Amino acid sequence: MGAAILPVLFFTSIWAAVGIGGPIVTPRGPNQKLIKCLLMLTAVCCWLFWLCCYLAQMNPFIGPKLSRSAIYIISQSWNNPLKEG
């Protein structure tokens, strides 16, 4: 099971719009360069955080803990006999 491309492209385009479009519309003033830098860094950090959270769901470190009865029920419903051991 891999990452779906549609959510990655969607959120990448949103954060690209914030990172590219945000600095374009900043008001003129003494802190304009600082505001542009903050908008670009915010977009990159938020996108990277979202991407890490999204990709962490592909291969989680901790899986669900199932009881023996739940494993038995799942194996029966999937027609997959349990192996001894």
PDB file of N, CA, C and O in Angstrom:
ATOM      1  N   MET A   1       0.849  -1.177   0.000  1.00  0.00           N
ATOM      2  CA  MET A   1       0.000   0.000   0.000  1.00  0.00           C
ATOM      3  C   MET A   1       0.888   1.231   0.000  1.00  0.00           C
ATOM      4  O   MET A   1       1.634   1.469   0.950  1.00  0.00           O
ATOM      5  N   GLY A   2       0.809   1.986  -1.035  1.00  0.00           N
ATOM      6  CA  GLY A   2       1.641   3.171  -1.159  1.00  0.00           C
ATOM      7  C   GLY A   2       0.839   4.437  -0.948  1.00  0.00           C
ATOM      8  O   GLY A   2      -0.373   4.407  -0.735  1.00  0.00           O
ATOM      9  N   ALA A   3       1.537   5.531  -1.011  1.00  0.00           N
ATOM     10  CA  ALA A   3       0.893   6.831  -0.840  1.00  0.00           C
ATOM     11  C   ALA A   3       0.105   7.168  -2.103  1.00  0.00           C
ATOM     12  O   ALA A   3       0.585   6.970  -3.219  1.00  0.00           O
ATOM     13  N   ALA A   4      -1.089   7.672  -1.914  1.00  0.00           N
ATOM     14  CA  ALA A   4      -1.887   8.128  -3.048  1.00  0.00           C
ATOM     15  C   ALA A   4      -1.331   9.466  -3.524  1.00  0.00           C
ATOM     16  O   ALA A   4      -0.947  10.311  -2.716  1.00  0.00           O
ATOM     17  N   ILE A   5      -1.293   9.646  -4.820  1.00  0.00           N
ATOM     18  CA  ILE A   5      -0.663  10.838  -5.385  1.00  0.00           C
ATOM     19  C   ILE A   5      -1.567  12.066  -5.280  1.00  0.00           C
ATOM     20  O   ILE A   5      -1.070  13.190  -5.208  1.00  0.00           O
ATOM     21  N   LEU A   6      -2.876  11.872  -5.270  1.00  0.00           N
ATOM     22  CA  LEU A   6      -3.800  13.010  -5.253  1.00  0.00           C
ATOM     23  C   LEU A   6      -3.680  13.857  -3.978  1.00  0.00           C
ATOM     24  O   LEU A   6      -3.574  15.078  -4.093  1.00  0.00           O
ATOM     25  N   PRO A   7      -3.690  13.281  -2.777  1.00  0.00           N
ATOM     26  CA  PRO A   7      -3.525  14.122  -1.589  1.00  0.00           C
ATOM     27  C   PRO A   7      -2.164  14.809  -1.533  1.00  0.00           C
ATOM     28  O   PRO A   7      -2.058  15.949  -1.083  1.00  0.00           O
ATOM     29  N   VAL A   8      -1.129  14.116  -1.988  1.00  0.00           N
ATOM     30  CA  VAL A   8       0.205  14.728  -1.973  1.00  0.00           C
ATOM     31  C   VAL A   8       0.246  15.934  -2.902  1.00  0.00           C
ATOM     32  O   VAL A   8       0.773  16.984  -2.532  1.00  0.00           O
ATOM     33  N   LEU A   9      -0.305  15.794  -4.099  1.00  0.00           N
ATOM     34  CA  LEU A   9      -0.334  16.926  -5.033  1.00  0.00           C
ATOM     35  C   LEU A   9      -1.228  18.054  -4.531  1.00  0.00           C
ATOM     36  O   LEU A   9      -0.896  19.229  -4.688  1.00  0.00           O
ATOM     37  N   PHE A  10      -2.358  17.699  -3.928  1.00  0.00           N
ATOM     38  CA  PHE A  10      -3.289  18.717  -3.436  1.00  0.00           C
ATOM     39  C   PHE A  10      -2.648  19.582  -2.348  1.00  0.00           C
ATOM     40  O   PHE A  10      -2.666  20.810  -2.424  1.00  0.00           O
ATOM     41  N   PHE A  11      -2.082  18.918  -1.334  1.00  0.00           N
ATOM     42  CA  PHE A  11      -1.499  19.689  -0.243  1.00  0.00           C
ATOM     43  C   PHE A  11      -0.195  20.364  -0.645  1.00  0.00           C
ATOM     44  O   PHE A  11       0.150  21.417  -0.107  1.00  0.00           O
ATOM     45  N   THR A  12       0.524  19.775  -1.575  1.00  0.00           N
ATOM     46  CA  THR A  12       1.717  20.438  -2.089  1.00  0.00           C
ATOM     47  C   THR A  12       1.337  21.720  -2.816  1.00  0.00           C
ATOM     48  O   THR A  12       2.017  22.737  -2.679  1.00  0.00           O
ATOM     49  N   SER A  13       0.262  21.678  -3.584  1.00  0.00           N
ATOM     50  CA  SER A  13      -0.163  22.890  -4.293  1.00  0.00           C
ATOM     51  C   SER A  13      -0.668  23.961  -3.330  1.00  0.00           C
ATOM     52  O   SER A  13      -0.447  25.151  -3.554  1.00  0.00           O
ATOM     53  N   ILE A  14      -1.343  23.546  -2.263  1.00  0.00           N
ATOM     54  CA  ILE A  14      -1.805  24.534  -1.276  1.00  0.00           C
ATOM     55  C   ILE A  14      -0.621  25.226  -0.616  1.00  0.00           C
ATOM     56  O   ILE A  14      -0.586  26.454  -0.529  1.00  0.00           O
ATOM     57  N   TRP A  15       0.355  24.440  -0.148  1.00  0.00           N
ATOM     58  CA  TRP A  15       1.496  25.052   0.545  1.00  0.00           C
ATOM     59  C   TRP A  15       2.422  25.765  -0.430  1.00  0.00           C
ATOM     60  O   TRP A  15       3.118  26.703  -0.043  1.00  0.00           O
ATOM     61  N   ALA A  16       2.440  25.332  -1.693  1.00  0.00           N
ATOM     62  CA  ALA A  16       3.205  26.076  -2.703  1.00  0.00           C
ATOM     63  C   ALA A  16       2.553  27.440  -2.951  1.00  0.00           C
ATOM     64  O   ALA A  16       3.247  28.439  -3.144  1.00  0.00           O
ATOM     65  N   ALA A  17       1.227  27.474  -2.942  1.00  0.00           N
ATOM     66  CA  ALA A  17       0.528  28.756  -3.113  1.00  0.00           C
ATOM     67  C   ALA A  17       0.814  29.696  -1.953  1.00  0.00           C
ATOM     68  O   ALA A  17       0.995  30.897  -2.150  1.00  0.00           O
ATOM     69  N   VAL A  18       0.854  29.148  -0.740  1.00  0.00           N
ATOM     70  CA  VAL A  18       1.173  29.983   0.421  1.00  0.00           C
ATOM     71  C   VAL A  18       2.625  30.453   0.350  1.00  0.00           C
ATOM     72  O   VAL A  18       2.916  31.613   0.640  1.00  0.00           O
ATOM     73  N   GLY A  19       3.532  29.563  -0.031  1.00  0.00           N
ATOM     74  CA  GLY A  19       4.948  29.899  -0.063  1.00  0.00           C
ATOM     75  C   GLY A  19       5.349  30.793  -1.210  1.00  0.00           C
ATOM     76  O   GLY A  19       6.308  31.557  -1.100  1.00  0.00           O
ATOM     77  N   ILE A  20       4.617  30.705  -2.324  1.00  0.00           N
ATOM     78  CA  ILE A  20       4.945  31.533  -3.482  1.00  0.00           C
ATOM     79  C   ILE A  20       4.020  32.741  -3.570  1.00  0.00           C
ATOM     80  O   ILE A  20       4.471  33.863  -3.804  1.00  0.00           O
ATOM     81  N   GLY A  21       2.724  32.504  -3.379  1.00  0.00           N
ATOM     82  CA  GLY A  21       1.754  33.596  -3.502  1.00  0.00           C
ATOM     83  C   GLY A  21       1.756  34.539  -2.313  1.00  0.00           C
ATOM     84  O   GLY A  21       1.499  35.734  -2.466  1.00  0.00           O
ATOM     85  N   GLY A  22       2.045  34.013  -1.129  1.00  0.00           N
ATOM     86  CA  GLY A  22       2.069  34.857   0.066  1.00  0.00           C
ATOM     87  C   GLY A  22       3.094  35.974  -0.001  1.00  0.00           C
ATOM     88  O   GLY A  22       2.752  37.127   0.258  1.00  0.00           O
ATOM     89  N   PRO A  23       4.326  35.673  -0.337  1.00  0.00           N
ATOM     90  CA  PRO A  23       5.327  36.741  -0.420  1.00  0.00           C
ATOM     91  C   PRO A  23       5.044  37.780  -1.508  1.00  0.00           C
ATOM     92  O   PRO A  23       5.498  38.921  -1.414  1.00  0.00           O
ATOM     93  N   ILE A  24       4.302  37.387  -2.528  1.00  0.00           N
ATOM     94  CA  ILE A  24       3.995  38.341  -3.603  1.00  0.00           C
ATOM     95  C   ILE A  24       3.047  39.424  -3.113  1.00  0.00           C
ATOM     96  O   ILE A  24       3.155  40.576  -3.534  1.00  0.00           O
ATOM     97  N   VAL A  25       2.122  39.072  -2.230  1.00  0.00           N
ATOM     98  CA  VAL A  25       1.105  40.030  -1.793  1.00  0.00           C
ATOM     99  C   VAL A  25       1.452  40.719  -0.470  1.00  0.00           C
ATOM    100  O   VAL A  25       0.588  41.362   0.126  1.00  0.00           O
ATOM    101  N   THR A  26       2.673  40.601  -0.008  1.00  0.00           N
ATOM    102  CA  THR A  26       3.042  41.265   1.246  1.00  0.00           C
ATOM    103  C   THR A  26       3.085  42.777   1.043  1.00  0.00           C
ATOM    104  O   THR A  26       3.501  43.258  -0.011  1.00  0.00           O
ATOM    105  N   PRO A  27       2.655  43.520   2.055  1.00  0.00           N
ATOM    106  CA  PRO A  27       2.665  44.981   1.922  1.00  0.00           C
ATOM    107  C   PRO A  27       4.093  45.532   1.988  1.00  0.00           C
ATOM    108  O   PRO A  27       4.980  44.943   2.607  1.00  0.00           O
ATOM    109  N   ARG A  28       4.281  46.656   1.343  1.00  0.00           N
ATOM    110  CA  ARG A  28       5.589  47.305   1.383  1.00  0.00           C
ATOM    111  C   ARG A  28       5.809  47.882   2.775  1.00  0.00           C
ATOM    112  O   ARG A  28       4.875  48.321   3.446  1.00  0.00           O
ATOM    113  N   GLY A  29       7.050  47.866   3.178  1.00  0.00           N
ATOM    114  CA  GLY A  29       7.379  48.408   4.484  1.00  0.00           C
ATOM    115  C   GLY A  29       8.773  47.984   4.895  1.00  0.00           C
ATOM    116  O   GLY A  29       9.475  47.299   4.152  1.00  0.00           O
ATOM    117  N   PRO A  30       9.163  48.398   6.080  1.00  0.00           N
ATOM    118  CA  PRO A  30      10.522  48.087   6.513  1.00  0.00           C
ATOM    119  C   PRO A  30      10.724  46.591   6.823  1.00  0.00           C
ATOM    120  O   PRO A  30      11.857  46.108   6.807  1.00  0.00           O
ATOM    121  N   ASN A  31       9.655  45.872   7.099  1.00  0.00           N
ATOM    122  CA  ASN A  31       9.767  44.456   7.454  1.00  0.00           C
ATOM    123  C   ASN A  31       9.297  43.530   6.341  1.00  0.00           C
ATOM    124  O   ASN A  31       8.969  42.373   6.603  1.00  0.00           O
ATOM    125  N   GLN A  32       9.258  44.012   5.122  1.00  0.00           N
ATOM    126  CA  GLN A  32       8.735  43.215   4.018  1.00  0.00           C
ATOM    127  C   GLN A  32       9.562  41.953   3.786  1.00  0.00           C
ATOM    128  O   GLN A  32       9.000  40.879   3.572  1.00  0.00           O
ATOM    129  N   LYS A  33      10.860  42.066   3.825  1.00  0.00           N
ATOM    130  CA  LYS A  33      11.716  40.886   3.604  1.00  0.00           C
ATOM    131  C   LYS A  33      11.535  39.861   4.716  1.00  0.00           C
ATOM    132  O   LYS A  33      11.553  38.656   4.462  1.00  0.00           O
ATOM    133  N   LEU A  34      11.363  40.332   5.936  1.00  0.00           N
ATOM    134  CA  LEU A  34      11.140  39.425   7.059  1.00  0.00           C
ATOM    135  C   LEU A  34       9.811  38.687   6.900  1.00  0.00           C
ATOM    136  O   LEU A  34       9.740  37.480   7.133  1.00  0.00           O
ATOM    137  N   ILE A  35       8.771  39.398   6.508  1.00  0.00           N
ATOM    138  CA  ILE A  35       7.460  38.781   6.318  1.00  0.00           C
ATOM    139  C   ILE A  35       7.510  37.758   5.193  1.00  0.00           C
ATOM    140  O   ILE A  35       6.924  36.681   5.308  1.00  0.00           O
ATOM    141  N   LYS A  36       8.202  38.082   4.109  1.00  0.00           N
ATOM    142  CA  LYS A  36       8.340  37.131   3.006  1.00  0.00           C
ATOM    143  C   LYS A  36       9.061  35.870   3.464  1.00  0.00           C
ATOM    144  O   LYS A  36       8.652  34.753   3.146  1.00  0.00           O
ATOM    145  N   CYS A  37      10.126  36.064   4.204  1.00  0.00           N
ATOM    146  CA  CYS A  37      10.893  34.922   4.705  1.00  0.00           C
ATOM    147  C   CYS A  37      10.036  34.060   5.642  1.00  0.00           C
ATOM    148  O   CYS A  37      10.078  32.832   5.568  1.00  0.00           O
ATOM    149  N   LEU A  38       9.268  34.700   6.514  1.00  0.00           N
ATOM    150  CA  LEU A  38       8.407  33.957   7.443  1.00  0.00           C
ATOM    151  C   LEU A  38       7.328  33.173   6.708  1.00  0.00           C
ATOM    152  O   LEU A  38       7.028  32.037   7.075  1.00  0.00           O
ATOM    153  N   LEU A  39       6.750  33.766   5.684  1.00  0.00           N
ATOM    154  CA  LEU A  39       5.718  33.062   4.922  1.00  0.00           C
ATOM    155  C   LEU A  39       6.292  31.845   4.199  1.00  0.00           C
ATOM    156  O   LEU A  39       5.669  30.783   4.177  1.00  0.00           O
ATOM    157  N   MET A  40       7.466  31.997   3.614  1.00  0.00           N
ATOM    158  CA  MET A  40       8.077  30.867   2.915  1.00  0.00           C
ATOM    159  C   MET A  40       8.491  29.769   3.891  1.00  0.00           C
ATOM    160  O   MET A  40       8.278  28.588   3.617  1.00  0.00           O
ATOM    161  N   LEU A  41       9.076  30.145   5.018  1.00  0.00           N
ATOM    162  CA  LEU A  41       9.465  29.144   6.010  1.00  0.00           C
ATOM    163  C   LEU A  41       8.252  28.449   6.626  1.00  0.00           C
ATOM    164  O   LEU A  41       8.290  27.249   6.896  1.00  0.00           O
ATOM    165  N   THR A  42       7.190  29.195   6.844  1.00  0.00           N
ATOM    166  CA  THR A  42       5.958  28.610   7.372  1.00  0.00           C
ATOM    167  C   THR A  42       5.401  27.582   6.397  1.00  0.00           C
ATOM    168  O   THR A  42       5.007  26.488   6.801  1.00  0.00           O
ATOM    169  N   ALA A  43       5.369  27.930   5.116  1.00  0.00           N
ATOM    170  CA  ALA A  43       4.848  27.003   4.109  1.00  0.00           C
ATOM    171  C   ALA A  43       5.692  25.739   4.046  1.00  0.00           C
ATOM    172  O   ALA A  43       5.150  24.635   3.988  1.00  0.00           O
ATOM    173  N   VAL A  44       7.003  25.886   4.056  1.00  0.00           N
ATOM    174  CA  VAL A  44       7.877  24.710   3.975  1.00  0.00           C
ATOM    175  C   VAL A  44       7.734  23.835   5.212  1.00  0.00           C
ATOM    176  O   VAL A  44       7.635  22.613   5.097  1.00  0.00           O
ATOM    177  N   CYS A  45       7.723  24.441   6.388  1.00  0.00           N
ATOM    178  CA  CYS A  45       7.625  23.659   7.625  1.00  0.00           C
ATOM    179  C   CYS A  45       6.272  22.960   7.748  1.00  0.00           C
ATOM    180  O   CYS A  45       6.213  21.796   8.143  1.00  0.00           O
ATOM    181  N   CYS A  46       5.188  23.654   7.415  1.00  0.00           N
ATOM    182  CA  CYS A  46       3.863  23.030   7.495  1.00  0.00           C
ATOM    183  C   CYS A  46       3.726  21.902   6.482  1.00  0.00           C
ATOM    184  O   CYS A  46       3.158  20.854   6.791  1.00  0.00           O
ATOM    185  N   TRP A  47       4.248  22.112   5.265  1.00  0.00           N
ATOM    186  CA  TRP A  47       4.183  21.063   4.260  1.00  0.00           C
ATOM    187  C   TRP A  47       5.003  19.854   4.697  1.00  0.00           C
ATOM    188  O   TRP A  47       4.552  18.717   4.554  1.00  0.00           O
ATOM    189  N   LEU A  48       6.197  20.086   5.226  1.00  0.00           N
ATOM    190  CA  LEU A  48       7.043  18.980   5.657  1.00  0.00           C
ATOM    191  C   LEU A  48       6.427  18.228   6.828  1.00  0.00           C
ATOM    192  O   LEU A  48       6.515  17.001   6.890  1.00  0.00           O
ATOM    193  N   PHE A  49       5.808  18.946   7.753  1.00  0.00           N
ATOM    194  CA  PHE A  49       5.131  18.297   8.874  1.00  0.00           C
ATOM    195  C   PHE A  49       3.969  17.448   8.368  1.00  0.00           C
ATOM    196  O   PHE A  49       3.799  16.306   8.795  1.00  0.00           O
ATOM    197  N   TRP A  50       3.175  18.000   7.466  1.00  0.00           N
ATOM    198  CA  TRP A  50       2.061  17.243   6.916  1.00  0.00           C
ATOM    199  C   TRP A  50       2.566  16.005   6.188  1.00  0.00           C
ATOM    200  O   TRP A  50       2.007  14.921   6.357  1.00  0.00           O
ATOM    201  N   LEU A  51       3.614  16.150   5.381  1.00  0.00           N
ATOM    202  CA  LEU A  51       4.137  15.023   4.624  1.00  0.00           C
ATOM    203  C   LEU A  51       4.655  13.920   5.543  1.00  0.00           C
ATOM    204  O   LEU A  51       4.414  12.741   5.287  1.00  0.00           O
ATOM    205  N   CYS A  52       5.358  14.286   6.598  1.00  0.00           N
ATOM    206  CA  CYS A  52       5.852  13.283   7.553  1.00  0.00           C
ATOM    207  C   CYS A  52       4.697  12.555   8.234  1.00  0.00           C
ATOM    208  O   CYS A  52       4.742  11.335   8.386  1.00  0.00           O
ATOM    209  N   CYS A  53       3.673  13.282   8.640  1.00  0.00           N
ATOM    210  CA  CYS A  53       2.512  12.645   9.274  1.00  0.00           C
ATOM    211  C   CYS A  53       1.775  11.743   8.292  1.00  0.00           C
ATOM    212  O   CYS A  53       1.326  10.657   8.660  1.00  0.00           O
ATOM    213  N   TYR A  54       1.650  12.184   7.057  1.00  0.00           N
ATOM    214  CA  TYR A  54       0.949  11.398   6.043  1.00  0.00           C
ATOM    215  C   TYR A  54       1.728  10.121   5.729  1.00  0.00           C
ATOM    216  O   TYR A  54       1.138   9.043   5.646  1.00  0.00           O
ATOM    217  N   LEU A  55       3.024  10.229   5.557  1.00  0.00           N
ATOM    218  CA  LEU A  55       3.825   9.060   5.216  1.00  0.00           C
ATOM    219  C   LEU A  55       4.018   8.122   6.402  1.00  0.00           C
ATOM    220  O   LEU A  55       4.231   6.924   6.212  1.00  0.00           O
ATOM    221  N   ALA A  56       3.948   8.649   7.621  1.00  0.00           N
ATOM    222  CA  ALA A  56       4.083   7.795   8.804  1.00  0.00           C
ATOM    223  C   ALA A  56       2.912   6.821   8.919  1.00  0.00           C
ATOM    224  O   ALA A  56       3.031   5.787   9.577  1.00  0.00           O
ATOM    225  N   GLN A  57       1.806   7.135   8.297  1.00  0.00           N
ATOM    226  CA  GLN A  57       0.648   6.241   8.331  1.00  0.00           C
ATOM    227  C   GLN A  57       0.821   5.041   7.402  1.00  0.00           C
ATOM    228  O   GLN A  57       0.096   4.053   7.522  1.00  0.00           O
ATOM    229  N   MET A  58       1.773   5.123   6.481  1.00  0.00           N
ATOM    230  CA  MET A  58       2.005   4.015   5.556  1.00  0.00           C
ATOM    231  C   MET A  58       2.628   2.815   6.264  1.00  0.00           C
ATOM    232  O   MET A  58       2.265   1.671   5.991  1.00  0.00           O
ATOM    233  N   ASN A  59       3.558   3.075   7.166  1.00  0.00           N
ATOM    234  CA  ASN A  59       4.273   2.017   7.860  1.00  0.00           C
ATOM    235  C   ASN A  59       4.394   2.403   9.334  1.00  0.00           C
ATOM    236  O   ASN A  59       5.453   2.856   9.768  1.00  0.00           O
ATOM    237  N   PRO A  60       3.333   2.230  10.096  1.00  0.00           N
ATOM    238  CA  PRO A  60       3.368   2.676  11.493  1.00  0.00           C
ATOM    239  C   PRO A  60       4.324   1.829  12.333  1.00  0.00           C
ATOM    240  O   PRO A  60       4.517   0.640  12.076  1.00  0.00           O
ATOM    241  N   PHE A  61       4.909   2.459  13.330  1.00  0.00           N
ATOM    242  CA  PHE A  61       5.817   1.761  14.233  1.00  0.00           C
ATOM    243  C   PHE A  61       5.056   0.798  15.145  1.00  0.00           C
ATOM    244  O   PHE A  61       5.540  -0.292  15.448  1.00  0.00           O
ATOM    245  N   ILE A  62       3.884   1.200  15.571  1.00  0.00           N
ATOM    246  CA  ILE A  62       3.101   0.412  16.519  1.00  0.00           C
ATOM    247  C   ILE A  62       1.823  -0.037  15.825  1.00  0.00           C
ATOM    248  O   ILE A  62       1.055   0.784  15.324  1.00  0.00           O
ATOM    249  N   GLY A  63       1.605  -1.335  15.799  1.00  0.00           N
ATOM    250  CA  GLY A  63       0.406  -1.882  15.180  1.00  0.00           C
ATOM    251  C   GLY A  63      -0.661  -2.153  16.234  1.00  0.00           C
ATOM    252  O   GLY A  63      -0.408  -2.004  17.429  1.00  0.00           O
ATOM    253  N   PRO A  64      -1.834  -2.545  15.801  1.00  0.00           N
ATOM    254  CA  PRO A  64      -2.898  -2.845  16.751  1.00  0.00           C
ATOM    255  C   PRO A  64      -2.596  -4.132  17.513  1.00  0.00           C
ATOM    256  O   PRO A  64      -2.001  -5.061  16.967  1.00  0.00           O
ATOM    257  N   LYS A  65      -3.001  -4.177  18.749  1.00  0.00           N
ATOM    258  CA  LYS A  65      -2.825  -5.368  19.570  1.00  0.00           C
ATOM    259  C   LYS A  65      -4.162  -6.116  19.577  1.00  0.00           C
ATOM    260  O   LYS A  65      -5.161  -5.631  20.109  1.00  0.00           O
ATOM    261  N   LEU A  66      -4.152  -7.298  18.979  1.00  0.00           N
ATOM    262  CA  LEU A  66      -5.372  -8.083  18.843  1.00  0.00           C
ATOM    263  C   LEU A  66      -5.376  -9.229  19.850  1.00  0.00           C
ATOM    264  O   LEU A  66      -4.339  -9.823  20.146  1.00  0.00           O
ATOM    265  N   SER A  67      -6.548  -9.519  20.361  1.00  0.00           N
ATOM    266  CA  SER A  67      -6.691 -10.674  21.250  1.00  0.00           C
ATOM    267  C   SER A  67      -6.738 -11.951  20.409  1.00  0.00           C
ATOM    268  O   SER A  67      -6.916 -11.905  19.192  1.00  0.00           O
ATOM    269  N   ARG A  68      -6.575 -13.084  21.080  1.00  0.00           N
ATOM    270  CA  ARG A  68      -6.604 -14.361  20.363  1.00  0.00           C
ATOM    271  C   ARG A  68      -7.961 -14.582  19.693  1.00  0.00           C
ATOM    272  O   ARG A  68      -8.029 -15.094  18.575  1.00  0.00           O
ATOM    273  N   SER A  69      -9.022 -14.200  20.367  1.00  0.00           N
ATOM    274  CA  SER A  69     -10.348 -14.411  19.781  1.00  0.00           C
ATOM    275  C   SER A  69     -10.538 -13.540  18.538  1.00  0.00           C
ATOM    276  O   SER A  69     -11.156 -13.976  17.567  1.00  0.00           O
ATOM    277  N   ALA A  70     -10.013 -12.317  18.562  1.00  0.00           N
ATOM    278  CA  ALA A  70     -10.123 -11.443  17.385  1.00  0.00           C
ATOM    279  C   ALA A  70      -9.329 -12.012  16.215  1.00  0.00           C
ATOM    280  O   ALA A  70      -9.787 -11.976  15.073  1.00  0.00           O
ATOM    281  N   ILE A  71      -8.135 -12.538  16.501  1.00  0.00           N
ATOM    282  CA  ILE A  71      -7.322 -13.154  15.447  1.00  0.00           C
ATOM    283  C   ILE A  71      -8.042 -14.365  14.867  1.00  0.00           C
ATOM    284  O   ILE A  71      -8.033 -14.572  13.654  1.00  0.00           O
ATOM    285  N   TYR A  72      -8.663 -15.163  15.724  1.00  0.00           N
ATOM    286  CA  TYR A  72      -9.396 -16.334  15.269  1.00  0.00           C
ATOM    287  C   TYR A  72     -10.577 -15.934  14.378  1.00  0.00           C
ATOM    288  O   TYR A  72     -10.804 -16.544  13.333  1.00  0.00           O
ATOM    289  N   ILE A  73     -11.322 -14.913  14.791  1.00  0.00           N
ATOM    290  CA  ILE A  73     -12.474 -14.447  14.012  1.00  0.00           C
ATOM    291  C   ILE A  73     -12.018 -13.910  12.656  1.00  0.00           C
ATOM    292  O   ILE A  73     -12.654 -14.180  11.636  1.00  0.00           O
ATOM    293  N   ILE A  74     -10.928 -13.156  12.639  1.00  0.00           N
ATOM    294  CA  ILE A  74     -10.415 -12.616  11.380  1.00  0.00           C
ATOM    295  C   ILE A  74      -9.968 -13.747  10.458  1.00  0.00           C
ATOM    296  O   ILE A  74     -10.256 -13.729   9.262  1.00  0.00           O
ATOM    297  N   SER A  75      -9.264 -14.728  11.017  1.00  0.00           N
ATOM    298  CA  SER A  75      -8.785 -15.837  10.179  1.00  0.00           C
ATOM    299  C   SER A  75      -9.948 -16.638   9.610  1.00  0.00           C
ATOM    300  O   SER A  75      -9.873 -17.109   8.476  1.00  0.00           O
ATOM    301  N   GLN A  76     -11.013 -16.799  10.373  1.00  0.00           N
ATOM    302  CA  GLN A  76     -12.181 -17.526   9.888  1.00  0.00           C
ATOM    303  C   GLN A  76     -12.916 -16.740   8.797  1.00  0.00           C
ATOM    304  O   GLN A  76     -13.365 -17.322   7.810  1.00  0.00           O
ATOM    305  N   SER A  77     -13.036 -15.428   8.974  1.00  0.00           N
ATOM    306  CA  SER A  77     -13.771 -14.634   7.971  1.00  0.00           C
ATOM    307  C   SER A  77     -12.980 -14.467   6.680  1.00  0.00           C
ATOM    308  O   SER A  77     -13.575 -14.243   5.626  1.00  0.00           O
ATOM    309  N   TRP A  78     -11.663 -14.570   6.735  1.00  0.00           N
ATOM    310  CA  TRP A  78     -10.824 -14.459   5.540  1.00  0.00           C
ATOM    311  C   TRP A  78     -10.502 -15.820   4.929  1.00  0.00           C
ATOM    312  O   TRP A  78      -9.759 -15.903   3.951  1.00  0.00           O
ATOM    313  N   ASN A  79     -11.054 -16.875   5.498  1.00  0.00           N
ATOM    314  CA  ASN A  79     -10.782 -18.237   5.043  1.00  0.00           C
ATOM    315  C   ASN A  79      -9.284 -18.524   5.022  1.00  0.00           C
ATOM    316  O   ASN A  79      -8.746 -19.072   4.060  1.00  0.00           O
ATOM    317  N   ASN A  80      -8.644 -18.143   6.093  1.00  0.00           N
ATOM    318  CA  ASN A  80      -7.201 -18.315   6.230  1.00  0.00           C
ATOM    319  C   ASN A  80      -6.941 -19.106   7.499  1.00  0.00           C
ATOM    320  O   ASN A  80      -7.005 -18.534   8.587  1.00  0.00           O
ATOM    321  N   PRO A  81      -6.650 -20.396   7.406  1.00  0.00           N
ATOM    322  CA  PRO A  81      -6.474 -21.192   8.629  1.00  0.00           C
ATOM    323  C   PRO A  81      -5.255 -20.748   9.418  1.00  0.00           C
ATOM    324  O   PRO A  81      -4.242 -20.335   8.853  1.00  0.00           O
ATOM    325  N   LEU A  82      -5.377 -20.841  10.737  1.00  0.00           N
ATOM    326  CA  LEU A  82      -4.263 -20.484  11.626  1.00  0.00           C
ATOM    327  C   LEU A  82      -3.221 -21.580  11.616  1.00  0.00           C
ATOM    328  O   LEU A  82      -3.545 -22.767  11.580  1.00  0.00           O
ATOM    329  N   LYS A  83      -1.971 -21.171  11.648  1.00  0.00           N
ATOM    330  CA  LYS A  83      -0.858 -22.119  11.738  1.00  0.00           C
ATOM    331  C   LYS A  83      -0.462 -22.292  13.181  1.00  0.00           C
ATOM    332  O   LYS A  83      -0.561 -21.352  13.969  1.00  0.00           O
ATOM    333  N   GLU A  84      -0.023 -23.458  13.536  1.00  0.00           N
ATOM    334  CA  GLU A  84       0.410 -23.727  14.902  1.00  0.00           C
ATOM    335  C   GLU A  84       1.728 -23.003  15.168  1.00  0.00           C
ATOM    336  O   GLU A  84       2.605 -22.941  14.306  1.00  0.00           O
ATOM    337  N   GLY A  85       1.847 -22.453  16.388  1.00  0.00           N
ATOM    338  CA  GLY A  85       3.115 -21.864  16.753  1.00  0.00           C
ATOM    339  C   GLY A  85       3.071 -20.525  17.224  1.00  0.00           C
ATOM    340  O   GLY A  85       4.110 -19.953  17.556  1.00  0.00           O
TER     341      GLY A  85
END
